[in-house]
């Protein structure tokens, strides 16, 4: 428990895998000339400085704002019951204002504080001019397996619980709701039949009930569905089931929600586990110059769920196919509907001072031909000769304790001897794929000496190949 508490306190960052170049998700802090800076899985905070608690949720565009709904997992470790559904809003993905808990536990109901409420999703019903929330409603042992519904006349107001039920009399667990932007027909997709099947159902015109089952995949054990519509074609995104562990995510397409659907295609290369995320929701952002397709993924920390972070990636579309794009840092201009990569300074072992010198190892896939073997007795340092200011460091590493998922280690970062925080690294489950662990480092002066040291060595080496440095506000 002490170690879990330490993780929660020190959880500054997550990780993600690097195929040929760094990958990307989000840390929405500063808007630059081209948009809002995004960095991989740094812990996001709201305008009061508190960590954003909106797991498994969705983002809805409404009246000039983006509203982000999701589960509050504050203080949860390996499991937890219903605390509330939170709502945040932003005009540009840069600053997120906490609007409150819009759905809270109700004693004596299926959404009490001893119940499970997961994956809340909100859509707007034009006919009734109200907002409808769907969610996975369950008992603490996941034995009830129902869908839940709540409604509100105001997007960030209190939602009134309607009921929990079994759609078409069958169980319902991981789910999403999505509205066709052209026809306004809404759909509910959910894992059913003891998680073996994934189903799509149309909703009634008031969005309060299922209307008709339009498609089913049987004996697949898929979850975390999400949808996009691009050039008149429907796309479903989903992941394999592996508890809280990262799993490969896939996509399929169809010209109708009732199919036929294409064969599954990996959203990212196999073994990268969608860059250590699981699909939560997928968003189309139409701007003045284009459209950005945005993937919102959960970056789960199975040992400290309350410290789980989020990953936003651009989804690119070409030739009828989609894929997650990766970058060590990228910029989103929501108003224009465009995105671009941020520049960085990449420091390799050619720039490092390694102690002891025999910790420098040959690496055939590293840019410099070497990596640093980080143990309890080794460290690396480098002199920063770039501009002074606040930075984001992306630490590129391999850590593979026998293929074990979600084994976490800590990298301490010091600047001129002053402690600047701790980057958390997650096991890569591979000895050839490099992942990244980001950390925000404030007030780095030109000429400063930066030192990295592994603080939690347990016998399995951590190998660092490079550090990418980004300017930030």
C-alpha positions in Angstrom: 0.0 0.0 0.0 2.9 2.4 0.8 4.2 1.9 -2.8 0.8 2.5 -4.3 0.5 5.7 -2.3 3.9 6.7 -3.6 2.8 6.0 -7.2 -0.2 8.2 -6.7 1.8 11.1 -5.3 4.6 10.8 -7.8 2.6 10.0 -10.9 3.7 12.7 -13.2 3.7 10.8 -16.5 2.9 7.7 -18.4 4.6 5.9 -21.2 4.1 5.0 -24.8 5.9 3.0 -27.5 8.1 4.4 -30.3 8.2 2.6 -33.6 10.5 4.8 -35.7 9.9 8.2 -34.1 8.3 9.4 -30.8 4.6 9.0 -30.2 2.0 11.4 -28.9 -0.9 12.0 -26.5 -1.7 15.0 -24.5 -0.8 17.5 -21.9 -3.0 20.5 -22.6 -1.3 23.5 -20.9 -0.2 26.1 -23.4 -1.5 27.4 -26.7 1.2 28.5 -29.1 0.9 30.2 -32.5 -0.3 27.1 -34.2 -2.5 25.7 -31.4 -2.4 23.8 -28.2 0.7 21.8 -27.2 0.1 18.1 -26.7 2.6 15.7 -25.0 2.3 12.0 -24.2 0.3 11.2 -21.1 1.6 13.8 -18.7 -0.9 14.1 -15.8 -3.5 16.6 -16.9 -4.9 19.2 -14.4 -7.9 21.5 -14.4 -7.9 25.2 -13.9 -7.5 24.8 -10.2 -4.5 22.6 -10.5 -6.3 19.3 -9.5 -5.8 16.2 -11.6 -8.6 15.7 -14.2 -10.8 12.7 -13.2 -12.8 11.8 -16.3 -11.9 8.3 -17.1 -13.7 6.1 -19.7 -15.7 9.1 -20.9 -16.5 11.2 -24.0 -16.1 14.8 -25.2 -19.1 16.7 -26.6 -19.0 19.9 -28.6 -21.8 22.3 -27.6 -22.3 26.1 -27.7 -18.7 26.9 -28.3 -17.3 24.5 -25.7 -15.9 21.0 -25.5 -17.5 19.2 -22.6 -15.5 16.2 -21.2 -17.4 13.6 -19.1 -15.9 10.7 -17.3 -15.5 8.6 -14.2 -14.1 10.0 -11.0 -11.6 7.4 -9.7 -10.0 9.6 -7.1 -8.1 7.5 -4.5 -8.9 4.2 -6.2 -6.1 1.6 -6.3 -6.9 -1.8 -8.0 -10.7 -1.4 -7.9 -13.4 0.9 -6.8 -17.1 1.7 -6.7 -19.1 4.6 -8.0 -17.9 8.1 -6.8 -19.4 10.2 -9.6 -19.4 11.3 -13.2 -17.5 14.5 -13.6 -17.8 17.2 -16.2 -15.1 19.6 -17.5 -15.2 22.2 -20.3 -12.7 23.9 -22.5 -12.8 26.2 -25.6 -9.7 24.9 -27.1 -8.4 21.8 -25.3 -5.9 24.0 -23.5 -7.6 24.7 -20.1 -10.2 22.5 -18.6 -12.7 24.0 -16.1 -14.3 21.7 -13.6 -18.1 22.0 -13.8 -18.8 19.5 -11.1 -20.1 16.0 -10.6 -23.1 15.7 -12.9 -24.2 12.3 -11.8 -23.6 11.2 -8.2 -24.4 8.0 -6.1 -28.0 7.5 -5.0 -28.6 5.3 -2.1 -30.9 2.3 -2.6 -30.5 2.3 -6.4 -28.3 0.6 -9.0 -26.0 3.6 -8.9 -25.3 3.7 -5.2 -21.8 4.2 -3.7 -21.5 0.4 -3.7 -22.3 0.1 -7.4 -20.2 0.2 -10.5 -20.7 3.1 -13.0 -18.3 3.1 -15.9 -17.8 4.5 -19.4 -20.4 7.4 -19.2 -21.2 8.9 -22.6 -23.4 11.9 -23.3 -25.3 12.9 -26.5 -27.8 15.6 -27.3 -31.3 14.8 -28.4 -32.6 17.5 -30.7 -36.2 16.4 -30.6 -36.5 16.7 -26.8 -33.8 19.4 -26.4 -32.1 17.4 -23.6 -28.9 15.6 -22.9 -28.9 11.8 -22.5 -26.2 9.9 -20.6 -25.6 6.2 -21.1 -23.2 4.1 -18.9 -22.3 0.6 -17.8 -24.2 -0.1 -14.6 -23.2 -3.0 -12.5 -22.7 -4.5 -9.0 -19.3 -4.4 -7.3 -18.5 -7.9 -8.5 -19.6 -7.2 -12.1 -22.4 -9.7 -11.7 -25.4 -7.5 -12.8 -24.1 -6.2 -16.2 -26.7 -3.6 -17.2 -26.9 -0.4 -19.2 -27.8 2.8 -17.3 -29.5 6.0 -18.5 -29.7 9.5 -17.1 -31.0 12.8 -18.5 -30.5 16.6 -18.1 -31.9 19.7 -19.7 -28.4 21.4 -19.3 -25.2 19.8 -20.6 -23.3 20.5 -17.5 -26.2 20.4 -15.1 -27.3 17.6 -12.8 -28.4 14.4 -14.6 -31.5 12.6 -13.4 -31.1 8.9 -13.1 -33.7 7.0 -15.1 -33.0 3.3 -14.8 -30.5 0.4 -15.3 -31.7 -2.4 -17.5 -30.6 -5.2 -19.8 -30.9 -4.3 -23.5 -33.1 -6.8 -25.3 -32.9 -8.9 -22.1 -29.1 -9.5 -22.4 -26.2 -8.4 -20.3 -24.3 -5.2 -21.1 -20.8 -4.1 -20.0 -18.3 -2.0 -21.9 -20.3 0.4 -24.1 -20.6 3.6 -26.0 -23.3 5.8 -27.6 -22.8 7.6 -30.8 -25.0 9.8 -33.0 -24.8 9.8 -36.8 -24.0 13.5 -37.6 -26.1 13.4 -40.8 -29.2 11.4 -39.9 -29.1 12.1 -36.1 -29.9 8.4 -35.5 -28.2 7.3 -32.3 -26.6 4.0 -31.6 -25.6 2.0 -28.6 -22.7 -0.5 -28.9 -22.0 -2.9 -26.0 -20.2 -6.0 -24.9 -22.7 -8.7 -24.1 -23.1 -12.5 -23.6 -20.6 -12.6 -20.8 -18.3 -10.3 -22.8 -18.1 -12.7 -25.7 -20.2 -10.6 -28.2 -20.1 -7.0 -29.3 -23.4 -5.6 -30.5 -24.7 -2.5 -32.1 -28.3 -1.3 -31.5 -30.1 1.7 -32.8 -31.8 3.9 -30.1 -35.4 5.1 -29.9 -36.0 8.6 -31.0 -35.8 10.0 -27.5 -32.4 8.1 -27.0 -33.8 6.5 -23.8 -34.0 2.9 -24.9 -32.7 0.5 -27.5 -34.8 0.2 -30.6 -33.3 -2.6 -32.8 -30.2 -4.7 -32.9 -28.5 -3.9 -36.2 -25.2 -5.9 -35.9 -23.5 -8.5 -33.8 -19.9 -9.9 -33.7 -20.0 -13.2 -31.8 -17.3 -14.9 -29.7 -14.8 -12.1 -30.2 -14.2 -10.7 -26.6 -13.9 -7.1 -27.8 -14.6 -4.0 -25.7 -14.1 -0.2 -25.6 -16.0 0.6 -28.9 -16.0 4.0 -30.5 -17.2 5.4 -33.9 -16.3 7.9 -36.6 -17.9 8.8 -39.8 -15.6 9.9 -42.6 -16.5 10.5 -46.2 -19.8 8.8 -45.7 -18.1 5.6 -44.3 -18.6 4.3 -40.7 -15.6 3.3 -38.7 -15.7 1.3 -35.4 -12.6 1.4 -33.1 -12.3 -1.1 -30.3 -9.7 -3.1 -28.2 -9.2 -6.7 -27.2 -10.1 -7.5 -23.6 -7.2 -7.7 -21.1 -8.5 -6.2 -17.9 -6.8 -2.9 -17.1 -3.7 -3.9 -19.2 -3.0 -2.2 -22.5 -4.1 -4.3 -25.5 -4.0 -3.9 -29.2 -6.8 -1.7 -30.6 -8.4 -2.3 -34.0 -10.7 -0.7 -36.5 -13.2 -1.8 -39.1 -15.4 0.0 -41.6 -18.7 -0.2 -43.3 -21.1 1.8 -45.6 -23.9 1.1 -43.1 -24.1 0.6 -39.3 -25.9 -2.6 -40.1 -22.8 -3.8 -42.0 -21.3 -5.7 -43.6 -18.2 -4.7 -41.7 -14.6 -5.1 -43.0 -12.1 -7.3 -41.4 -10.2 -6.0 -38.4 -7.1 -3.9 -38.9 -4.7 -2.8 -36.2 -5.0 0.9 -35.3 -1.2 0.9 -34.4 1.5 -1.8 -35.0 1.0 -5.0 -33.1 2.7 -5.1 -29.7 2.5 -1.4 -29.2 -0.9 -1.8 -27.6 -2.3 1.5 -29.2 0.7 3.1 -27.6 -0.3 1.8 -24.2 -3.9 3.1 -24.3 -7.4 1.8 -24.6 -10.0 3.6 -26.8 -12.4 5.7 -24.8 -14.0 8.0 -27.4 -13.4 9.3 -30.9 -14.1 12.9 -32.0 -14.4 14.8 -35.2 -13.3 18.4 -34.9 -14.4 20.5 -37.9 -12.5 23.8 -38.2 -12.1 26.6 -40.7 -9.4 24.8 -42.6 -10.0 21.1 -42.1 -11.1 18.3 -39.8 -9.1 16.6 -37.1 -10.1 13.1 -36.1 -9.1 12.8 -32.5 -8.7 9.7 -30.5 -9.3 9.9 -26.7 -7.6 6.9 -25.0 -7.4 5.9 -21.4 -3.8 5.2 -20.1 -4.7 2.9 -17.2 -2.6 2.4 -14.2 -3.9 -0.9 -12.9 -2.2 -0.6 -9.5 -3.3 3.0 -8.9 -6.5 3.6 -11.0 -6.9 7.1 -9.6 -3.6 8.1 -11.1 -4.5 6.8 -14.6 -4.0 9.4 -17.3 -5.3 10.1 -20.8 -3.9 10.1 -24.4 -5.1 12.2 -27.3 -3.8 11.2 -30.7 -4.6 12.5 -34.2 -6.2 9.8 -36.4 -5.2 10.1 -40.0 -7.4 9.0 -42.9 -6.1 8.0 -46.3 -7.4 5.6 -49.0 -10.3 4.4 -46.9 -8.0 3.5 -43.9 -7.3 5.1 -40.6 -4.4 4.9 -38.2 -3.1 6.5 -35.0 -0.4 9.1 -35.7 2.5 9.4 -33.2 4.7 12.3 -32.3 6.7 13.2 -29.2 4.8 16.4 -29.1 2.1 17.8 -31.4 -0.1 20.9 -31.7 -3.9 20.9 -32.1 -5.6 24.0 -33.6 -9.2 23.1 -32.9 -10.5 26.3 -34.5 -8.8 25.6 -37.7 -9.3 21.8 -37.5 -5.6 21.2 -38.1 -2.6 19.6 -36.3 1.1 19.6 -36.7 4.2 18.1 -35.0 6.3 20.2 -32.5 10.0 20.4 -32.9 12.4 19.1 -30.2 16.1 18.7 -29.4 17.0 15.0 -29.2 19.9 14.1 -27.0 21.5 10.7 -27.3 24.3 8.8 -25.6 26.7 11.0 -27.7 25.6 13.9 -25.4 25.5 11.9 -22.2 28.0 11.5 -19.4 27.5 7.9 -18.2 28.5 6.7 -14.7 30.0 4.2 -14.5 31.4 4.1 -18.1 30.7 0.4 -18.5 26.9 1.1 -18.3 27.1 2.3 -21.9 25.9 -0.7 -24.0 25.9 -1.4 -27.7 22.4 -0.9 -29.3 21.8 -1.8 -32.9 18.5 0.1 -33.1 19.5 3.2 -31.2 20.3 6.4 -33.2 23.8 6.7 -31.5 24.4 3.0 -31.5 24.3 2.8 -27.7 22.0 2.9 -24.8 22.6 3.4 -21.0 22.0 0.5 -18.7 20.3 2.0 -15.7 20.7 0.1 -12.5 21.0 1.0 -8.8 24.5 2.2 -9.3 24.4 3.9 -12.7 23.2 7.3 -13.9 23.4 9.6 -16.9 23.7 13.3 -17.2 23.8 15.9 -19.9 24.4 19.7 -20.2 21.5 21.7 -21.6 22.8 24.2 -24.2 19.5 25.3 -25.6 17.3 28.1 -24.6 16.3 28.7 -20.9 12.7 28.0 -19.8 10.2 25.3 -19.0 10.6 22.0 -20.8 9.0 18.6 -21.3 11.5 15.7 -21.4 10.6 12.6 -23.2 12.7 9.7 -21.9 13.1 6.9 -24.4 13.7 3.5 -22.8 13.2 -0.3 -22.7 12.1 -2.1 -19.6 11.0 -5.7 -19.9 10.6 -7.8 -16.7 9.8 -11.1 -18.5 6.9 -9.7 -20.5 5.0 -8.6 -17.3 2.5 -5.8 -18.1 2.1 -2.7 -15.9 5.3 -3.1 -13.9 6.2 0.5 -12.9 9.6 2.1 -12.1 10.7 5.6 -11.2 13.3 7.8 -12.9 14.4 10.7 -10.8 15.3 13.9 -12.6 17.5 16.6 -11.2 18.6 19.9 -12.7 21.8 21.4 -11.2 21.3 19.1 -8.2 17.7 20.2 -7.6 15.0 17.6 -7.6 12.6 18.3 -10.5 10.3 15.3 -10.0 9.9 11.7 -11.1 9.0 10.1 -14.4 7.2 6.9 -14.2 8.1 4.2 -16.7 5.8 1.2 -17.5 7.1 -2.2 -18.6 7.5 -2.4 -22.4 6.8 -6.2 -22.6 9.5 -6.1 -25.3 13.2 -6.0 -25.5 13.3 -4.3 -28.9 10.5 -1.7 -28.7 11.4 1.6 -27.1 8.7 3.5 -25.1 8.6 7.0 -23.8 8.1 8.5 -20.3 7.5 12.2 -20.2 8.1 14.7 -17.4 7.5 18.4 -17.1 10.7 20.2 -15.9 10.4 23.8 -14.9 13.1 26.6 -15.0 15.9 24.9 -17.0 18.7 27.4 -17.5 21.1 27.4 -20.4 24.2 25.5 -19.3 22.3 23.5 -16.7 23.3 19.9 -15.9 20.5 17.4 -16.0 20.9 14.1 -14.2 18.7 11.0 -14.5 18.8 8.1 -12.1 16.7 5.0 -11.6 15.3 5.0 -8.0 13.6 1.6 -7.9 15.9 -1.0 -9.3 14.7 -4.6 -8.7 17.1 -6.6 -10.8 15.8 -6.0 -14.3 17.7 -3.3 -16.2 16.2 -0.2 -17.7 17.9 1.0 -20.8 17.7 4.6 -22.0 18.5 5.5 -25.5 17.7 9.3 -25.7 15.9 12.2 -24.2 13.9 14.6 -26.4 13.5 18.1 -25.0 10.5 20.3 -25.9 10.0 24.0 -25.1 6.7 24.7 -23.3 5.1 27.4 -21.3 
